Amino acid sequence: MDSFIRARQVSKAVQMFRNLDEIGLDCDTESLNVLLRCLCRRSHVGAANLLLNSLRGKIPFDGTTYNVVLNGWSRFGRVGEMEKALGVMVADGIEPDGLTFSHVIEGLGRAGHVDDAVKVFESLKENGLVPDTSAYNAMISNFISGGDFDECMKYGPPYAAMMVYRKAKRVGCRLSLSAYKLLLMRLSDLGKCGMMLNLWNDMQECGYSSDMKVYEYVISGLCNIGQLENVELIMEESLRKGFCPSRRTWSKLNGKLLASNGVE
């Protein structure tokens, strides 16, 4: 089915699902969830939603069914569609779980409704749910993507991205690589190099490898505060691992070295 969807032949994928019983497979909740996931992953959320509505009462839905579609809408910040899906989910007697609210938090953030996302995040414990890794990752992404990271750092506890990060660490949640990279990027921009290096070390201790973007964030941050000796060491490490920094990074480093008479 995913092959058809990848080739933009959505109708063929749906038809294949409807004909599963002809090839000895079950056209059930599990297979429906697989198709919905494929559709939403390829950004065909509208088609997934139409399919869901057409099968109501014919195939039983579960929490995963609704969560997949909610996740699809959340990626586009379609708050109205998220609210509809959540309302139907509750009306069908399916209790929203932590993953459901994580998708809601992410979608609100993408729509620019960060304050509402904070309220949902804070309400999780009131509803008897413990925020998990996906909820913390969504909150971190919301704050940084919203561009208010520096203000949050100064005035926002417990809403600042770094406060969310620290809270996530305290409760044992493993952050995603993308969340680490977002934090490194903003700390680099702000010249918060001590925090940036500690975060980078923590990222590596969690088993994540540094890619070119990570090296560029670290190099840029250290350049901003003039730690050129450390920059040279990190640049050498990057090159040894086969990562060649962008022209912009080279230009920035070269300019700093020229200013300090450090170009050989």
PyRosetta script that sets phi, psi and omega in degrees:
from pyrosetta import init, pose_from_sequence

init()
pose = pose_from_sequence("MDSFIRARQVSKAVQMFRNLDEIGLDCDTESLNVLLRCLCRRSHVGAANLLLNSLRGKIPFDGTTYNVVLNGWSRFGRVGEMEKALGVMVADGIEPDGLTFSHVIEGLGRAGHVDDAVKVFESLKENGLVPDTSAYNAMISNFISGGDFDECMKYGPPYAAMMVYRKAKRVGCRLSLSAYKLLLMRLSDLGKCGMMLNLWNDMQECGYSSDMKVYEYVISGLCNIGQLENVELIMEESLRKGFCPSRRTWSKLNGKLLASNGVE")
pose.set_psi(1, -40.7)
pose.set_omega(1, -179.2)
pose.set_phi(2, -64.3)
pose.set_psi(2, -32.3)
pose.set_omega(2, 178.5)
pose.set_phi(3, -63.3)
pose.set_psi(3, -41.2)
pose.set_omega(3, 177.0)
pose.set_phi(4, -64.1)
pose.set_psi(4, -44.4)
pose.set_omega(4, -177.6)
pose.set_phi(5, -65.7)
pose.set_psi(5, -40.2)
pose.set_omega(5, 178.2)
pose.set_phi(6, -61.3)
pose.set_psi(6, -31.8)
pose.set_omega(6, 178.2)
pose.set_phi(7, -87.9)
pose.set_psi(7, 10.8)
pose.set_omega(7, 178.8)
pose.set_phi(8, 64.6)
pose.set_psi(8, 25.9)
pose.set_omega(8, 176.6)
pose.set_phi(9, -105.6)
pose.set_psi(9, 65.8)
pose.set_omega(9, -174.4)
pose.set_phi(10, -61.7)
pose.set_psi(10, -41.7)
pose.set_omega(10, -178.0)
pose.set_phi(11, -61.2)
pose.set_psi(11, -36.0)
pose.set_omega(11, 178.6)
pose.set_phi(12, -68.3)
pose.set_psi(12, -37.3)
pose.set_omega(12, 178.2)
pose.set_phi(13, -64.4)
pose.set_psi(13, -43.1)
pose.set_omega(13, 179.2)
pose.set_phi(14, -65.6)
pose.set_psi(14, -41.4)
pose.set_omega(14, 179.0)
pose.set_phi(15, -63.9)
pose.set_psi(15, -38.9)
pose.set_omega(15, 178.0)
pose.set_phi(16, -62.1)
pose.set_psi(16, -41.5)
pose.set_omega(16, 177.8)
pose.set_phi(17, -61.5)
pose.set_psi(17, -45.2)
pose.set_omega(17, -178.0)
pose.set_phi(18, -65.8)
pose.set_psi(18, -23.4)
pose.set_omega(18, -177.9)
pose.set_phi(19, -102.0)
pose.set_psi(19, 14.7)
pose.set_omega(19, -177.9)
pose.set_phi(20, -57.5)
pose.set_psi(20, -36.3)
pose.set_omega(20, -178.2)
pose.set_phi(21, -64.6)
pose.set_psi(21, -23.0)
pose.set_omega(21, -179.9)
pose.set_phi(22, -72.1)
pose.set_psi(22, -20.3)
pose.set_omega(22, 178.5)
pose.set_phi(23, -110.0)
pose.set_psi(23, 18.7)
pose.set_omega(23, 174.1)
pose.set_phi(24, 83.1)
pose.set_psi(24, 16.4)
pose.set_omega(24, 178.6)
pose.set_phi(25, -111.4)
pose.set_psi(25, 157.6)
pose.set_omega(25, -177.2)
pose.set_phi(26, -87.0)
pose.set_psi(26, 131.6)
pose.set_omega(26, 174.3)
pose.set_phi(27, -92.3)
pose.set_psi(27, 75.4)
pose.set_omega(27, -171.0)
pose.set_phi(28, -122.9)
pose.set_psi(28, -168.5)
pose.set_omega(28, -177.3)
pose.set_phi(29, -60.3)
pose.set_psi(29, -43.6)
pose.set_omega(29, -177.5)
pose.set_phi(30, -62.7)
pose.set_psi(30, -46.3)
pose.set_omega(30, -179.7)
pose.set_phi(31, -68.7)
pose.set_psi(31, -33.6)
pose.set_omega(31, 175.7)
pose.set_phi(32, -62.5)
pose.set_psi(32, -44.2)
pose.set_omega(32, -179.7)
pose.set_phi(33, -62.5)
pose.set_psi(33, -35.9)
pose.set_omega(33, 177.3)
pose.set_phi(34, -62.9)
pose.set_psi(34, -46.2)
pose.set_omega(34, -179.7)
pose.set_phi(35, -64.5)
pose.set_psi(35, -44.2)
pose.set_omega(35, 179.2)
pose.set_phi(36, -60.5)
pose.set_psi(36, -40.7)
pose.set_omega(36, 179.4)
pose.set_phi(37, -63.6)
pose.set_psi(37, -42.2)
pose.set_omega(37, 178.3)
pose.set_phi(38, -62.7)
pose.set_psi(38, -44.2)
pose.set_omega(38, -179.6)
pose.set_phi(39, -62.8)
pose.set_psi(39, -46.9)
pose.set_omega(39, -177.5)
pose.set_phi(40, -69.2)
pose.set_psi(40, -36.3)
pose.set_omega(40, 178.7)
pose.set_phi(41, -63.5)
pose.set_psi(41, -32.0)
pose.set_omega(41, 179.4)
pose.set_phi(42, -93.6)
pose.set_psi(42, 15.0)
pose.set_omega(42, 175.0)
pose.set_phi(43, 71.1)
pose.set_psi(43, 19.1)
pose.set_omega(43, 175.9)
pose.set_phi(44, -96.7)
pose.set_psi(44, 57.3)
pose.set_omega(44, -175.0)
pose.set_phi(45, -69.9)
pose.set_psi(45, -37.1)
pose.set_omega(45, 178.2)
pose.set_phi(46, -59.8)
pose.set_psi(46, -43.3)
pose.set_omega(46, 178.2)
pose.set_phi(47, -64.6)
pose.set_psi(47, -39.1)
pose.set_omega(47, 178.2)
pose.set_phi(48, -62.7)
pose.set_psi(48, -41.2)
pose.set_omega(48, -179.6)
pose.set_phi(49, -66.8)
pose.set_psi(49, -41.2)
pose.set_omega(49, 177.5)
pose.set_phi(50, -62.9)
pose.set_psi(50, -42.1)
pose.set_omega(50, 178.7)
pose.set_phi(51, -61.9)
pose.set_psi(51, -43.4)
pose.set_omega(51, -180.0)
pose.set_phi(52, -58.9)
pose.set_psi(52, -46.5)
pose.set_omega(52, -179.5)
pose.set_phi(53, -64.7)
pose.set_psi(53, -36.0)
pose.set_omega(53, -178.2)
pose.set_phi(54, -71.6)
pose.set_psi(54, -21.6)
pose.set_omega(54, -176.6)
pose.set_phi(55, -101.8)
pose.set_psi(55, 1.4)
pose.set_omega(55, -179.5)
pose.set_phi(56, -60.7)
pose.set_psi(56, 127.5)
pose.set_omega(56, -179.0)
pose.set_phi(57, 88.4)
pose.set_psi(57, -13.0)
pose.set_omega(57, -179.7)
pose.set_phi(58, -100.0)
pose.set_psi(58, -35.2)
pose.set_omega(58, 177.7)
pose.set_phi(59, -129.5)
pose.set_psi(59, 134.2)
pose.set_omega(59, 178.6)
pose.set_phi(60, -67.7)
pose.set_psi(60, 138.3)
pose.set_omega(60, 176.7)
pose.set_phi(61, -99.8)
pose.set_psi(61, 152.9)
pose.set_omega(61, 174.1)
pose.set_phi(62, -127.2)
pose.set_psi(62, -174.4)
pose.set_omega(62, -178.4)
pose.set_phi(63, -60.0)
pose.set_psi(63, -37.9)
pose.set_omega(63, 179.8)
pose.set_phi(64, -62.3)
pose.set_psi(64, -38.8)
pose.set_omega(64, 179.9)
pose.set_phi(65, -54.6)
pose.set_psi(65, -50.4)
pose.set_omega(65, -178.4)
pose.set_phi(66, -73.5)
pose.set_psi(66, -37.2)
pose.set_omega(66, -179.5)
pose.set_phi(67, -62.5)
pose.set_psi(67, -37.6)
pose.set_omega(67, 179.7)
pose.set_phi(68, -62.9)
pose.set_psi(68, -45.9)
pose.set_omega(68, -179.6)
pose.set_phi(69, -69.0)
pose.set_psi(69, -39.9)
pose.set_omega(69, 176.4)
pose.set_phi(70, -58.9)
pose.set_psi(70, -42.7)
pose.set_omega(70, 178.3)
pose.set_phi(71, -62.2)
pose.set_psi(71, -39.8)
pose.set_omega(71, 178.2)
pose.set_phi(72, -60.3)
pose.set_psi(72, -46.4)
pose.set_omega(72, 178.7)
pose.set_phi(73, -67.6)
pose.set_psi(73, -36.1)
pose.set_omega(73, -176.9)
pose.set_phi(74, -63.9)
pose.set_psi(74, -32.9)
pose.set_omega(74, -179.6)
pose.set_phi(75, -62.6)
pose.set_psi(75, -24.4)
pose.set_omega(75, -180.0)
pose.set_phi(76, -104.5)
pose.set_psi(76, 3.2)
pose.set_omega(76, 179.9)
pose.set_phi(77, 66.2)
pose.set_psi(77, 28.7)
pose.set_omega(77, -178.0)
pose.set_phi(78, -85.0)
pose.set_psi(78, 81.3)
pose.set_omega(78, -173.1)
pose.set_phi(79, -61.8)
pose.set_psi(79, -42.9)
pose.set_omega(79, -180.0)
pose.set_phi(80, -59.0)
pose.set_psi(80, -44.3)
pose.set_omega(80, 179.2)
pose.set_phi(81, -67.7)
pose.set_psi(81, -36.0)
pose.set_omega(81, 176.9)
pose.set_phi(82, -62.6)
pose.set_psi(82, -43.7)
pose.set_omega(82, -179.7)
pose.set_phi(83, -63.0)
pose.set_psi(83, -40.2)
pose.set_omega(83, 177.9)
pose.set_phi(84, -62.4)
pose.set_psi(84, -47.6)
pose.set_omega(84, -178.7)
pose.set_phi(85, -62.0)
pose.set_psi(85, -41.2)
pose.set_omega(85, 179.9)
pose.set_phi(86, -65.9)
pose.set_psi(86, -40.2)
pose.set_omega(86, 178.7)
pose.set_phi(87, -63.2)
pose.set_psi(87, -43.0)
pose.set_omega(87, 179.0)
pose.set_phi(88, -66.5)
pose.set_psi(88, -38.7)
pose.set_omega(88, 178.9)
pose.set_phi(89, -58.2)
pose.set_psi(89, -48.4)
pose.set_omega(89, -179.8)
pose.set_phi(90, -66.5)
pose.set_psi(90, -40.8)
pose.set_omega(90, 179.7)
pose.set_phi(91, -62.5)
pose.set_psi(91, -30.0)
pose.set_omega(91, 178.4)
pose.set_phi(92, -81.0)
pose.set_psi(92, 2.3)
pose.set_omega(92, 177.0)
pose.set_phi(93, 81.6)
pose.set_psi(93, 17.3)
pose.set_omega(93, 179.0)
pose.set_phi(94, -100.9)
pose.set_psi(94, 122.4)
pose.set_omega(94, -176.6)
pose.set_phi(95, -76.9)
pose.set_psi(95, 124.6)
pose.set_omega(95, 175.5)
pose.set_phi(96, -61.0)
pose.set_psi(96, 140.1)
pose.set_omega(96, 179.2)
pose.set_phi(97, -111.4)
pose.set_psi(97, -172.4)
pose.set_omega(97, -178.8)
pose.set_phi(98, -58.7)
pose.set_psi(98, -38.0)
pose.set_omega(98, -179.7)
pose.set_phi(99, -66.5)
pose.set_psi(99, -37.4)
pose.set_omega(99, 177.3)
pose.set_phi(100, -56.8)
pose.set_psi(100, -50.0)
pose.set_omega(100, -177.7)
pose.set_phi(101, -69.6)
pose.set_psi(101, -28.8)
pose.set_omega(101, 175.4)
pose.set_phi(102, -63.0)
pose.set_psi(102, -41.7)
pose.set_omega(102, 177.3)
pose.set_phi(103, -64.8)
pose.set_psi(103, -39.2)
pose.set_omega(103, 178.1)
pose.set_phi(104, -63.2)
pose.set_psi(104, -44.6)
pose.set_omega(104, 179.0)
pose.set_phi(105, -59.8)
pose.set_psi(105, -45.9)
pose.set_omega(105, -179.9)
pose.set_phi(106, -61.8)
pose.set_psi(106, -45.9)
pose.set_omega(106, -178.3)
pose.set_phi(107, -64.1)
pose.set_psi(107, -40.9)
pose.set_omega(107, 177.6)
pose.set_phi(108, -62.5)
pose.set_psi(108, -40.9)
pose.set_omega(108, 178.3)
pose.set_phi(109, -63.7)
pose.set_psi(109, -43.2)
pose.set_omega(109, 180.0)
pose.set_phi(110, -64.9)
pose.set_psi(110, -27.5)
pose.set_omega(110, 178.4)
pose.set_phi(111, -85.3)
pose.set_psi(111, -1.1)
pose.set_omega(111, 180.0)
pose.set_phi(112, 85.1)
pose.set_psi(112, 10.4)
pose.set_omega(112, -179.3)
pose.set_phi(113, -97.2)
pose.set_psi(113, 61.9)
pose.set_omega(113, -173.8)
pose.set_phi(114, -66.0)
pose.set_psi(114, -37.9)
pose.set_omega(114, 179.2)
pose.set_phi(115, -60.3)
pose.set_psi(115, -40.7)
pose.set_omega(115, 177.8)
pose.set_phi(116, -66.9)
pose.set_psi(116, -36.6)
pose.set_omega(116, 177.8)
pose.set_phi(117, -62.8)
pose.set_psi(117, -40.1)
pose.set_omega(117, 178.2)
pose.set_phi(118, -61.8)
pose.set_psi(118, -42.8)
pose.set_omega(118, -179.8)
pose.set_phi(119, -62.1)
pose.set_psi(119, -41.7)
pose.set_omega(119, 178.7)
pose.set_phi(120, -64.3)
pose.set_psi(120, -43.8)
pose.set_omega(120, 179.8)
pose.set_phi(121, -59.8)
pose.set_psi(121, -45.7)
pose.set_omega(121, -178.2)
pose.set_phi(122, -69.2)
pose.set_psi(122, -24.3)
pose.set_omega(122, -177.9)
pose.set_phi(123, -81.4)
pose.set_psi(123, -9.8)
pose.set_omega(123, -176.3)
pose.set_phi(124, -58.2)
pose.set_psi(124, -48.1)
pose.set_omega(124, -178.7)
pose.set_phi(125, -66.2)
pose.set_psi(125, -34.1)
pose.set_omega(125, 178.1)
pose.set_phi(126, -63.0)
pose.set_psi(126, -29.1)
pose.set_omega(126, 179.3)
pose.set_phi(127, -92.1)
pose.set_psi(127, 10.4)
pose.set_omega(127, 177.7)
pose.set_phi(128, 78.7)
pose.set_psi(128, 18.5)
pose.set_omega(128, -180.0)
pose.set_phi(129, -111.6)
pose.set_psi(129, 140.5)
pose.set_omega(129, 177.2)
pose.set_phi(130, -97.3)
pose.set_psi(130, 122.5)
pose.set_omega(130, 178.8)
pose.set_phi(131, -55.2)
pose.set_psi(131, 130.8)
pose.set_omega(131, 179.6)
pose.set_phi(132, -106.1)
pose.set_psi(132, -171.7)
pose.set_omega(132, -176.5)
pose.set_phi(133, -57.0)
pose.set_psi(133, -41.9)
pose.set_omega(133, -177.2)
pose.set_phi(134, -64.4)
pose.set_psi(134, -35.8)
pose.set_omega(134, 178.8)
pose.set_phi(135, -67.9)
pose.set_psi(135, -44.0)
pose.set_omega(135, 178.8)
pose.set_phi(136, -64.7)
pose.set_psi(136, -42.2)
pose.set_omega(136, 178.9)
pose.set_phi(137, -61.2)
pose.set_psi(137, -41.0)
pose.set_omega(137, 179.4)
pose.set_phi(138, -63.6)
pose.set_psi(138, -41.8)
pose.set_omega(138, -179.9)
pose.set_phi(139, -65.2)
pose.set_psi(139, -44.1)
pose.set_omega(139, 179.4)
pose.set_phi(140, -61.0)
pose.set_psi(140, -45.3)
pose.set_omega(140, 179.8)
pose.set_phi(141, -61.8)
pose.set_psi(141, -39.2)
pose.set_omega(141, -179.2)
pose.set_phi(142, -62.3)
pose.set_psi(142, -46.6)
pose.set_omega(142, -177.3)
pose.set_phi(143, -65.8)
pose.set_psi(143, -43.5)
pose.set_omega(143, -176.0)
pose.set_phi(144, -73.7)
pose.set_psi(144, -43.2)
pose.set_omega(144, 179.8)
pose.set_phi(145, -64.7)
pose.set_psi(145, -27.3)
pose.set_omega(145, 179.4)
pose.set_phi(146, -75.1)
pose.set_psi(146, -11.2)
pose.set_omega(146, 176.1)
pose.set_phi(147, 79.0)
pose.set_psi(147, 8.7)
pose.set_omega(147, -178.3)
pose.set_phi(148, -103.5)
pose.set_psi(148, 24.6)
pose.set_omega(148, -172.9)
pose.set_phi(149, -60.9)
pose.set_psi(149, -44.9)
pose.set_omega(149, -176.3)
pose.set_phi(150, -64.8)
pose.set_psi(150, -40.7)
pose.set_omega(150, 177.8)
pose.set_phi(151, -67.0)
pose.set_psi(151, -39.6)
pose.set_omega(151, 177.9)
pose.set_phi(152, -62.1)
pose.set_psi(152, -39.4)
pose.set_omega(152, -179.6)
pose.set_phi(153, -60.3)
pose.set_psi(153, -33.8)
pose.set_omega(153, -175.4)
pose.set_phi(154, -89.3)
pose.set_psi(154, -38.3)
pose.set_omega(154, -168.9)
pose.set_phi(155, -124.0)
pose.set_psi(155, -4.3)
pose.set_omega(155, -165.2)
pose.set_phi(156, -97.3)
pose.set_psi(156, 1.1)
pose.set_omega(156, -177.0)
pose.set_phi(157, -54.0)
pose.set_psi(157, 137.4)
pose.set_omega(157, 0.4)
pose.set_phi(158, -92.4)
pose.set_psi(158, 27.2)
pose.set_omega(158, -174.2)
pose.set_phi(159, -98.0)
pose.set_psi(159, -10.9)
pose.set_omega(159, 179.9)
pose.set_phi(160, -65.3)
pose.set_psi(160, 150.4)
pose.set_omega(160, -178.5)
pose.set_phi(161, -57.6)
pose.set_psi(161, -41.8)
pose.set_omega(161, -179.6)
pose.set_phi(162, -68.8)
pose.set_psi(162, -33.2)
pose.set_omega(162, 177.3)
pose.set_phi(163, -67.1)
pose.set_psi(163, -39.2)
pose.set_omega(163, 176.6)
pose.set_phi(164, -63.7)
pose.set_psi(164, -41.8)
pose.set_omega(164, 178.5)
pose.set_phi(165, -59.0)
pose.set_psi(165, -47.8)
pose.set_omega(165, -177.9)
pose.set_phi(166, -65.4)
pose.set_psi(166, -38.4)
pose.set_omega(166, 178.8)
pose.set_phi(167, -65.2)
pose.set_psi(167, -40.4)
pose.set_omega(167, 177.9)
pose.set_phi(168, -61.1)
pose.set_psi(168, -41.4)
pose.set_omega(168, 179.3)
pose.set_phi(169, -64.4)
pose.set_psi(169, -39.6)
pose.set_omega(169, -177.7)
pose.set_phi(170, -63.0)
pose.set_psi(170, -35.6)
pose.set_omega(170, -178.5)
pose.set_phi(171, -92.8)
pose.set_psi(171, 7.4)
pose.set_omega(171, 173.0)
pose.set_phi(172, 83.0)
pose.set_psi(172, 18.3)
pose.set_omega(172, 178.0)
pose.set_phi(173, -81.0)
pose.set_psi(173, 135.6)
pose.set_omega(173, 177.7)
pose.set_phi(174, -92.1)
pose.set_psi(174, 115.9)
pose.set_omega(174, -178.5)
pose.set_phi(175, -73.8)
pose.set_psi(175, 154.6)
pose.set_omega(175, 177.7)
pose.set_phi(176, -76.9)
pose.set_psi(176, 160.1)
pose.set_omega(176, 177.3)
pose.set_phi(177, -61.7)
pose.set_psi(177, -37.9)
pose.set_omega(177, -179.2)
pose.set_phi(178, -64.3)
pose.set_psi(178, -36.0)
pose.set_omega(178, 177.5)
pose.set_phi(179, -65.8)
pose.set_psi(179, -42.8)
pose.set_omega(179, 176.4)
pose.set_phi(180, -59.6)
pose.set_psi(180, -43.9)
pose.set_omega(180, -177.0)
pose.set_phi(181, -66.6)
pose.set_psi(181, -37.4)
pose.set_omega(181, 176.4)
pose.set_phi(182, -62.7)
pose.set_psi(182, -44.4)
pose.set_omega(182, 178.5)
pose.set_phi(183, -64.0)
pose.set_psi(183, -44.2)
pose.set_omega(183, 178.7)
pose.set_phi(184, -60.0)
pose.set_psi(184, -41.0)
pose.set_omega(184, -179.4)
pose.set_phi(185, -60.6)
pose.set_psi(185, -47.8)
pose.set_omega(185, -177.0)
pose.set_phi(186, -72.2)
pose.set_psi(186, -38.5)
pose.set_omega(186, 176.8)
pose.set_phi(187, -63.5)
pose.set_psi(187, -37.6)
pose.set_omega(187, 176.9)
pose.set_phi(188, -62.6)
pose.set_psi(188, -46.1)
pose.set_omega(188, -180.0)
pose.set_phi(189, -61.3)
pose.set_psi(189, -35.6)
pose.set_omega(189, -176.8)
pose.set_phi(190, -86.2)
pose.set_psi(190, -4.9)
pose.set_omega(190, -178.9)
pose.set_phi(191, 73.0)
pose.set_psi(191, 19.7)
pose.set_omega(191, 178.5)
pose.set_phi(192, -85.4)
pose.set_psi(192, 69.1)
pose.set_omega(192, -168.3)
pose.set_phi(193, -73.4)
pose.set_psi(193, -32.0)
pose.set_omega(193, 176.8)
pose.set_phi(194, -61.2)
pose.set_psi(194, -47.5)
pose.set_omega(194, 177.7)
pose.set_phi(195, -64.9)
pose.set_psi(195, -39.2)
pose.set_omega(195, -179.0)
pose.set_phi(196, -62.3)
pose.set_psi(196, -45.8)
pose.set_omega(196, -178.4)
pose.set_phi(197, -67.3)
pose.set_psi(197, -38.3)
pose.set_omega(197, 176.7)
pose.set_phi(198, -63.5)
pose.set_psi(198, -40.9)
pose.set_omega(198, 178.9)
pose.set_phi(199, -65.9)
pose.set_psi(199, -41.5)
pose.set_omega(199, 178.6)
pose.set_phi(200, -60.9)
pose.set_psi(200, -43.3)
pose.set_omega(200, 178.6)
pose.set_phi(201, -63.5)
pose.set_psi(201, -42.2)
pose.set_omega(201, 178.7)
pose.set_phi(202, -63.1)
pose.set_psi(202, -40.5)
pose.set_omega(202, 178.8)
pose.set_phi(203, -58.3)
pose.set_psi(203, -44.2)
pose.set_omega(203, -178.9)
pose.set_phi(204, -70.0)
pose.set_psi(204, -35.8)
pose.set_omega(204, 177.8)
pose.set_phi(205, -65.9)
pose.set_psi(205, -25.0)
pose.set_omega(205, 177.6)
pose.set_phi(206, -81.3)
pose.set_psi(206, 0.5)
pose.set_omega(206, 175.8)
pose.set_phi(207, 95.7)
pose.set_psi(207, 6.2)
pose.set_omega(207, 178.9)
pose.set_phi(208, -88.4)
pose.set_psi(208, 137.5)
pose.set_omega(208, 176.7)
pose.set_phi(209, -90.1)
pose.set_psi(209, 148.6)
pose.set_omega(209, 178.3)
pose.set_phi(210, -81.3)
pose.set_psi(210, 132.9)
pose.set_omega(210, 173.7)
pose.set_phi(211, -106.0)
pose.set_psi(211, -172.6)
pose.set_omega(211, -175.3)
pose.set_phi(212, -62.6)
pose.set_psi(212, -37.8)
pose.set_omega(212, 179.7)
pose.set_phi(213, -61.5)
pose.set_psi(213, -43.7)
pose.set_omega(213, 179.8)
pose.set_phi(214, -61.0)
pose.set_psi(214, -47.4)
pose.set_omega(214, 179.1)
pose.set_phi(215, -60.4)
pose.set_psi(215, -39.7)
pose.set_omega(215, -179.3)
pose.set_phi(216, -65.8)
pose.set_psi(216, -39.1)
pose.set_omega(216, 177.9)
pose.set_phi(217, -62.4)
pose.set_psi(217, -45.4)
pose.set_omega(217, -178.2)
pose.set_phi(218, -65.9)
pose.set_psi(218, -45.6)
pose.set_omega(218, -179.9)
pose.set_phi(219, -61.8)
pose.set_psi(219, -45.3)
pose.set_omega(219, -179.2)
pose.set_phi(220, -62.5)
pose.set_psi(220, -43.4)
pose.set_omega(220, 179.6)
pose.set_phi(221, -62.1)
pose.set_psi(221, -43.4)
pose.set_omega(221, 179.6)
pose.set_phi(222, -68.7)
pose.set_psi(222, -35.3)
pose.set_omega(222, 175.5)
pose.set_phi(223, -61.3)
pose.set_psi(223, -39.2)
pose.set_omega(223, -177.4)
pose.set_phi(224, -60.2)
pose.set_psi(224, -30.0)
pose.set_omega(224, -178.6)
pose.set_phi(225, -108.8)
pose.set_psi(225, 9.5)
pose.set_omega(225, 172.4)
pose.set_phi(226, 78.9)
pose.set_psi(226, 18.7)
pose.set_omega(226, 178.5)
pose.set_phi(227, -85.9)
pose.set_psi(227, 70.0)
pose.set_omega(227, -170.9)
pose.set_phi(228, -71.6)
pose.set_psi(228, -31.7)
pose.set_omega(228, 178.7)
pose.set_phi(229, -63.4)
pose.set_psi(229, -43.1)
pose.set_omega(229, 177.5)
pose.set_phi(230, -66.7)
pose.set_psi(230, -35.8)
pose.set_omega(230, 178.0)
pose.set_phi(231, -60.6)
pose.set_psi(231, -44.0)
pose.set_omega(231, -178.9)
pose.set_phi(232, -61.9)
pose.set_psi(232, -40.3)
pose.set_omega(232, 179.4)
pose.set_phi(233, -64.7)
pose.set_psi(233, -42.9)
pose.set_omega(233, -179.5)
pose.set_phi(234, -70.0)
pose.set_psi(234, -36.2)
pose.set_omega(234, 176.9)
pose.set_phi(235, -62.3)
pose.set_psi(235, -42.5)
pose.set_omega(235, 178.5)
pose.set_phi(236, -62.8)
pose.set_psi(236, -42.1)
pose.set_omega(236, 178.1)
pose.set_phi(237, -61.7)
pose.set_psi(237, -43.1)
pose.set_omega(237, 179.4)
pose.set_phi(238, -59.7)
pose.set_psi(238, -46.2)
pose.set_omega(238, -178.8)
pose.set_phi(239, -66.4)
pose.set_psi(239, -37.0)
pose.set_omega(239, 178.3)
pose.set_phi(240, -61.9)
pose.set_psi(240, -32.7)
pose.set_omega(240, -179.2)
pose.set_phi(241, -86.5)
pose.set_psi(241, 2.7)
pose.set_omega(241, 176.0)
pose.set_phi(242, 88.6)
pose.set_psi(242, 13.1)
pose.set_omega(242, 178.9)
pose.set_phi(243, -100.6)
pose.set_psi(243, 121.7)
pose.set_omega(243, 179.1)
pose.set_phi(244, -103.4)
pose.set_psi(244, 116.6)
pose.set_omega(244, -178.6)
pose.set_phi(245, -59.5)
pose.set_psi(245, 157.0)
pose.set_omega(245, -179.7)
pose.set_phi(246, -68.1)
pose.set_psi(246, 164.4)
pose.set_omega(246, 178.8)
pose.set_phi(247, -59.2)
pose.set_psi(247, -36.9)
pose.set_omega(247, -179.9)
pose.set_phi(248, -62.8)
pose.set_psi(248, -41.8)
pose.set_omega(248, 179.5)
pose.set_phi(249, -66.9)
pose.set_psi(249, -43.6)
pose.set_omega(249, 177.3)
pose.set_phi(250, -59.3)
pose.set_psi(250, -43.9)
pose.set_omega(250, -178.3)
pose.set_phi(251, -62.9)
pose.set_psi(251, -41.8)
pose.set_omega(251, 179.9)
pose.set_phi(252, -64.3)
pose.set_psi(252, -45.5)
pose.set_omega(252, 179.5)
pose.set_phi(253, -64.5)
pose.set_psi(253, -43.3)
pose.set_omega(253, -179.5)
pose.set_phi(254, -61.2)
pose.set_psi(254, -41.0)
pose.set_omega(254, 178.7)
pose.set_phi(255, -62.8)
pose.set_psi(255, -41.2)
pose.set_omega(255, 179.0)
pose.set_phi(256, -66.3)
pose.set_psi(256, -40.5)
pose.set_omega(256, 179.5)
pose.set_phi(257, -66.7)
pose.set_psi(257, -40.0)
pose.set_omega(257, 177.3)
pose.set_phi(258, -61.6)
pose.set_psi(258, -41.9)
pose.set_omega(258, -179.3)
pose.set_phi(259, -64.9)
pose.set_psi(259, -27.1)
pose.set_omega(259, -179.6)
pose.set_phi(260, -103.1)
pose.set_psi(260, 9.4)
pose.set_omega(260, -177.5)
pose.set_phi(261, 58.7)
pose.set_psi(261, 35.4)
pose.set_omega(261, -176.4)
pose.set_phi(262, -105.3)
pose.set_psi(262, 9.8)
pose.set_omega(262, 179.6)
pose.set_phi(263, -84.7)
pose.set_psi(263, 126.8)
pose.set_omega(263, 178.1)
pose.set_phi(264, -104.0)
pose.dump_pdb("model.pdb")
